[in-house]
């Protein structure tokens, strides 16, 4: 069972949002530009940043989610850290960045301390596993 809390957006979160937005804008997906970052519990250090991207497969195009990309690369360095998941919309606003079911499972099983994302009501959520 996870513990979910809504968190106020403070100065530390604003800095993370700015970094996450910059990373998400590197995505080649048009409408779902997302990023994932591994951050420490104090929200002061960013250890790694990834974004989602489009892949050409045998059955056409599909995308690798930012979280999948992150956990594939930095699987060993997630303990006692958070994954900060972010989505930027075409108009520059913050989108819903709750992980999909597949990524949620990956995150939960990775041994990471918690996940941070924006829910459909625009609230900043911290979920600890
Ligand atoms: Zn996903």
Boltz pocket constraint, residues with backbone or C-beta under 6 A from the ligand:
constraints:
  - pocket:
      binder: B
      contacts: [[A, 65], [A, 67], [A, 68], [A, 99], [A, 100], [A, 101], [A, 102], [A, 103], [A, 104]]
      max_distance: 6.0
